[in-house]
Amino acid sequence: MAEPTPPEAEPNSGTGAGMIAFINWAIRKNELVENSAVSLRTGAKRVLETDESLFEADMRTLDVEDVIRRFRNKYRGNDQFKEASIDDYARRFKQSVEMYIKWLSGDTSWRPPARKSTPAKAQPKNGGAAKAAQPAVSAPAVVPPQPTPPVAESVGAAALPGVEMVKYPFLVRPGVRVHVELPADLTPKEAQRVAKFVASLAFDEMLAITAGPASEE
């Protein structure tokens, strides 16, 4: 959803605040895919917050690389952002500025190119041709189960196009490390949902203890 901007921030003002207002306008007018636009807005705001005066600076004459350098210096080694998140925010800020300057100049190429979807192949009715082309499949050989080595598990996430994801390492217990992949702009509400889901996966350790042989009377 579009975020409110200060009343004095107009999309055509050319300022940092105007750039945020421009992205909000693009979301309202469906000029951009909402998920992609929200990611751009998040990155732009993170970098602009490096110095509050950047919200009033003219984006057309801004030294973008210098601003990104200052942003990296502020958060590098800081627990607030991972290195991958810093890189993502810097890239989104640069892309937002380039898009905004094109829009201000009336360049219609400011919109990102639309992704072309690959049409699905038509399936033969009743599976006639498909069944005829399928070779005979022999029964699979029975393979005795092998012990599973203790390897680190990964918790993945299926992301929509344009959503930036960050992989976080997490030590569940000694010798067991997992990686949790979450959106870079994860909201508190989403974090609570993830926490509740993970809590629902836990089981009582007592249930894992198998009973011994029954004693004879």
BELRA-V803591 format. One line per field, one symbol per residue. phi: phi as a letter, one per 40 degrees, with the letter a starting at -180 (. if undefined). psi: psi as a letter, one per 40 degrees, with the letter a starting at -180 (. if undefined). Layout:
# BELRA-V803591
phi = ???
psi = ???
This chain:
# BELRA-V803591
phi = .cccbddccbdccgcccccccccccccccfcbcdcccccccccccdcccdadcccbccccbcccccccccccccbcgcccbccccccccccccccccccccccccgcccccccccccccccccccfgdccccccccbcccccbccbccccbccbbcacbcdgccbbcbcaccadgbbbbbbbccbdcdccccccccccccccbcccccccccccccc
psi = ihiiiidehidedeidddddddddddddefdihdddddddddddddddedhdeddeihddehgdddddddddddeheiediiddddddddddddddddddddddeeheedhihihhihiiihhiiefcddddehihhihiihhihihhigihihhihhiihehhihhhihhdihehhihhhiidfhiddddddddddddeeiihdddehiiiihih.
